[in-house]
């Protein structure tokens, strides 16, 4: 198998053996064990008093891990791919990820970051963007590389960093945890300000694994609302099993009731998103 045009890393806490085993298994399954190496993630609560910030210790640990990883690879002659250990790669990762980078380098040569999975706002305009991109992907087998500027998003589960942007990225990142923002929200502010040129693949080329039900940042299970929102997030994956996700959302929401006005709104929204709707 040809060497991919990037260096891969996955972040994993020493106490997260199950996630390590899962990540190693899936990398072997997609034939990319040699393309990625484990990075011991910084456990936030272990950081000393010199790290004074309003940021919670879990998010601080993630931030410091990213910063140290970029610092250690600032002279890389390859793009970097940084994965969190609750990420799921597609079965064709060995082909689809290099192809996406080739596409990005050709059509968006000034890119700094490419996210292959994020939490997207549930607004109608974003949904329509996602829906059209996924429909087009079934025809072209090529993802849309959508600019992230002005798109509300969160998450850093899977991020490519351009080899030509490493010094710039490190300069923007270093020590900014002092501001008290989680890493993803800080990056979003830089992207919206035009300081970073970031793209997102639509549909997503990676997704969240079953291990996401337990947050390593907060060291606690996700609540039901978070699990429900993650179903929408997982549905944007290029290989999503939509039938299984529909069953999952039914199971999590079968006892949900809403007021009459909300019910009317949801039914009107359902109609507006259907093929029956005509713009008026």
Buried (B, 14 or more C-beta within 10 A) or exposed (E): EEEBBBBBBBBBBEEBEEBBEBBBEBBEEBBBEEBBEBBEBBBBEEBEEEBEBEBBBBBBBBBBBBBBBBEEBBEBEBBBBBBBBBBBBBEBBBBBBBBBBEBBBEEBEEBBBBBBBBBBEEEEEBBEBBBEBBEBBEEEEEBBBBEBBEBBBBBBBBBBBBBEBBEBBBEBBEEBBEEBBBBBEBBBBBBBEEEBBBBBBBBBBBBBBEBBEBBBBEBEEBEEEEBBBBBBBBBBBBBBEEEEBEEBBEEBEEEEEEEEEEEEEEEEEEEEEEEEEEEE
